[in-house]
């Protein structure tokens, strides 16, 4: 009789836990659709507001939310109608992406769970087989990568210490990167609090490395955000010269300020006011333009972005990127360099834009551009190009007039 009671209690406990998880799962999915924050930011906010959701429940809920949004296109095809997150979740519980790929009755973009418009852009640029590979890779979890801070430590030192406790490997391309094969809470590590590393994808590290700033240089990170790329190249300047961080969102520069302090970067100046910009015209050795983009190289981290993609959205981004470039260019001094970067894989935002900038402003690409597609288990998709004045423009001695 005791065994029966124990089994009944265990069954009841499991059922209650399942109901608890499903309640929060559907709350998150329904609320997320009614607001505009990125998925990761929304999840963080939700869990902070719902302290009763423990670590194991958070892990299950977050992973399931990401999966449901990644595979929404396929699940919509398979789920009972009318569609809801409950019917999608029911289909998800028996869903096999491998088996569904063999169902030729469904269009390819549905089988890889991508909106038709975005899939067509990728197919036209890279061919059908590569587009399929990109889409399927984008539906997998993103890798977790950190970049060590050379001002405070070495990659070898941290790797030797961490490999005793964590499942880690050295990044194959970035000399500063270490990949974690299991997620951990980085923010409680003493090494994080000491500023020995930052979380940053390997591709993003490589783009930041294009800024080859030297001691004494003047650098303007014009779309700095939280300062991730400035943090990645600052060590090259050996605390000499100046890094200026600008962004139209003052609140995000406050985050950059905290990160700079933790990393012991003392030659960074945050431009909270547009009024400080005019004095910098014609003085920059390096100009970093990590512009707003479609994020098509980072859809593993932001799967909701693909469902918001439209041709109108892409056209508006292209115009915004050109406007930012034109506004930032006058800060460059004669002989200076511009790094134009996106986390997009679309030529319309990358190679085509570089060609436009070159023809419009008398520039040339200094060396072959870097372009990565998202790799399964590896880095995100990124693009980066270094531009400088072409010979004709440089010989004319003309400055770019401020807008």
VENNORDA-V23893 format. One line per field, one symbol per residue. ss: DSSP state (H for helix, E for strand, - for the rest). A space follows every 50 residues. Layout:
# VENNORDA-V23893
ss=???
This chain:
# VENNORDA-V23893
ss=-HHHHHHHHHHHHHHHHHHHHHHHHHHHHHHH------HHHHHHHHHHH- ----HHHHHHHHHHHHHHHH-HHHHHHH------HHHHHHHH----HHHH H------HHHH----HHHHHHHHHHH-HHHHHHHHHHH-----EEEEE-- ----HHHHHHHH-----EEE------EEEE-----HHH-HHHH---EEE- -HHHHHHH---------EEEE------HHHHHHHHHH----EEEEE---H HHHHHHHHHHHH-----EEEE--HHH-HHH---EEEEEEE---------- --HHHHHH--HHHHHHHHHHHHHHHHHHH--EEEEEEEEEEE-------- HHHHHHHHHHH-EEE----EEE---------EEEEEEEE-HHHHHH---- ---
